[in-house]
Amino acid sequence: MGGVLQKNKKSKFLEHTCQSHERSVNCCAIDKSGELILTGSDDLKAIIWSVSTGEPKRILEGHKAGLAN
């Protein structure tokens, strides 16, 4: 359980691979500080990720439908 955060050297964009979701990730948001990423998935989970470590800080479960936006 965890993720990998890696900066693309050519484009200088942050690339993120979610490894804690069990189905497709449909939405993603970055907080104002740039320290957290929130992802929502068809697996009925929302996950708050730490940008600095690439690890989930909190997994929010129990949604009744897949998260899309």
C-alpha positions in Angstrom: 0.0 0.0 0.0 1.5 3.2 -1.1 2.3 5.4 -4.0 5.1 6.7 -6.0 5.6 10.4 -6.7 8.1 11.3 -9.3 9.0 14.5 -11.1 9.2 14.2 -14.8 12.7 15.6 -15.8 11.7 16.8 -19.2 8.3 18.4 -18.6 8.9 19.2 -14.9 5.4 18.0 -14.1 4.7 15.8 -11.1 3.7 12.2 -12.0 1.8 10.2 -9.5 1.0 6.5 -9.6 -1.7 5.4 -7.2 -1.2 2.0 -5.8 -3.8 2.0 -3.1 -6.9 2.2 -5.3 -8.4 -1.1 -6.5 -10.2 0.4 -9.6 -9.9 3.4 -11.9 -9.1 6.8 -10.5 -11.6 9.3 -11.9 -10.7 12.5 -10.2 -7.7 14.2 -8.6 -7.3 17.5 -6.8 -4.2 19.3 -5.3 -4.6 21.4 -2.2 -3.5 25.1 -2.2 -0.2 24.3 -0.3 0.7 21.7 -2.9 1.4 19.2 -0.1 -1.7 17.0 -0.5 -3.4 15.2 -3.4 -6.9 13.8 -3.2 -8.0 11.1 -5.5 -11.4 9.5 -6.0 -12.1 6.2 -7.6 -14.6 3.6 -8.7 -13.5 1.5 -5.8 -15.7 3.8 -3.5 -12.6 5.3 -1.9 -11.2 8.8 -1.6 -7.5 8.9 -0.7 -5.5 11.9 0.6 -1.9 11.5 -0.4 1.3 13.2 0.9 3.2 14.7 -2.0 6.5 14.6 -0.2 6.3 10.8 0.7 3.9 9.4 -1.9 2.1 7.6 0.9 -1.6 7.8 1.7 -2.3 10.0 4.7 -5.9 9.0 5.0 -8.3 6.6 3.1 -11.9 7.6 3.2 -14.2 4.6 2.6 -17.9 3.9 2.6 -19.1 6.0 -0.3 -22.2 4.6 -2.0 -21.1 5.2 -5.6 -17.8 5.7 -7.4 -16.3 9.1 -7.1 -16.1 11.1 -10.3 -15.5 14.8 -9.5 
